[in-house]
Amino acid sequence: MSKLRVKCSCGEVTNTQPGGICPKCKKPLEIPGDAVIRLYRMGSPLGIAGGFGIYLNGEPMGHIGNKETVMLPVKYGTYTLH
């Protein structure tokens, strides 16, 4: 299942839905609404794989595990994904 992952103003990265609250500072999460970057990581043919860190414009956005889909909401523009 896809996860909508956002970074709160306090720096906490969390999976959420519209209307979500930050688990760290308890503030409502702001979700940018123009576009979504969707990442899917295929499973390893050997069945063994570790997670990868996700960085968007140098900012950490959590990690993506084996056979996982993550959606990063963003404003329209150009981004560096690492």
Helices and strands as residue ranges (DSSP letters): E 3-7, E 13-16, E 35-40, E 52-56, E 59-64, E 69-74
